[in-house]
Amino acid sequence: MTAGRRELFYWATVLATFALGTAAGDLTAATFGWGYLVSGLVFASAIAIPGLLFRYGMLGPVAAFWAAYVITRPLGASFADWMGVPASRGGLGWGTGPVTAAWAVVIIALVAYLAVTRRDAQTGS
């Protein structure tokens, strides 16, 4: 039943990440008054920390992955909110629908590129 426990851990982490990540983005943008762009830049800087710690041997690969993964939610949400919300709320005012559609196209294009080129495939034994 190891696989079941791993899957439960994975889904619990995903749910917690979405809830806490959204809250963290809102906390920095609204409660701290940093706005969406500054919050996005802070989380963009923060996501580099696990990578650097891993690179210099101060954090294992699993911990580095999960630490970076947790930061992806407030990072993405902060930039998406900045692009979508009206200027009166500190955003660009493009609207949430167009921002969602545009990023969906970008993500689909990147996944298709990797599926065709296999540039992300590991080689070796």
N, C-alpha and C positions, 0 to 999 in steps of 0.2 A: 504493500500500500504506500510505498515511498512516492510513487508518481502522483498519487492523489494528494499527498501532503504538499508536494512541490507545487502542484497546480493551485491548490487552495492558497498557498503563500503568494504565488504570483498574482492571483486575482484580488486577494486582500491588499496587496501592495498597489496594484493598479487603482483600485477604488480609493484607497487612502491618499495616493498621490494626486488623483484628480481633485478630491475634496480639499486636501491641505494645500495643494499647489494653487488652486483657484483662490483660496483664502489668503495665501501668502502674497499673491499678486495684488489682490484687492487691498490688503493691509498696507503694502508699500505705496501703492498708487493713490488710494483714497485716504486712509487713516493717517499715514505718515505725510501725505500731501506731496509725494514725489512726482506724481503724474505717471502716465502709462509709459512714455518713452524712457524716462529715467529709470523706472522700475525694470523695464526690459533690458536696459544697458547693465544694470546691477546684476540681474540674473544671467545675462550673457557672460559677464565676468565671473560670476560664481560657478558656472558650469565648467569653466576651465580648471578650477581647483582640483576636482577629482582626477582629471586627466594628468595634471602636473604631478600630483601625489603618486599616481600610478607610475608615471614615466620615471620618477626618481626613486622608485622602490619603497615608498612610504605607505602605500595602500595596495591591497591585493586586487586582482582583476574583478572579482565578484563585488566587493565593496565599492570599487571605483565605478563599476557599471551602475549599480543601484543608486549610488549618490548622484551621479550625473542624470540618471533617469528621473529621479524625483524633481530635479531642477527644470526638466524639460517643460513641465506643465505651467509653472508661473512664467517661464521664459516665453513660451508660445502665446499664452493668454495675454501677457502684457503687451507684446507687439501687435497681436490681433486686435486687442481693445484700442490701442493707440491708432491703428489704421481705420477702425470701424466707427468709433464713437464720434459724435459731433464735436466741432471745434470748441463749443461752449463747455465741453467736459474735458478738454485737453487733447482731443484726437484730431485726426485728419478729416473725418467726416465722410469717408468713402462708403459707409454702411456695412453692416455685418454680413448681409447676403453677398454682395460683390466681393468682399474680402474672403469669405469662405469659399466661394466659387473659384476665385483666382488661385488661392493656395491649394485647393483640390486639384486644379489643372497642373500646377507646379509639381505636386507630390506624385500624381499619376505619371507625369512625364519623366520624373527622376526614377521611379520604380520601373517603368518601361525601359528606360535607358539601361539600367542595371540588369534587367532580365535579358535584354538582347546582347549586350556587350559582355556580361558576366565579369565585369571589372571588380566586383565585390567578392567573387568566388576565391576561396583559399586554394592554393596549390600545394602539392607535397604529399607526404604520406598521410 
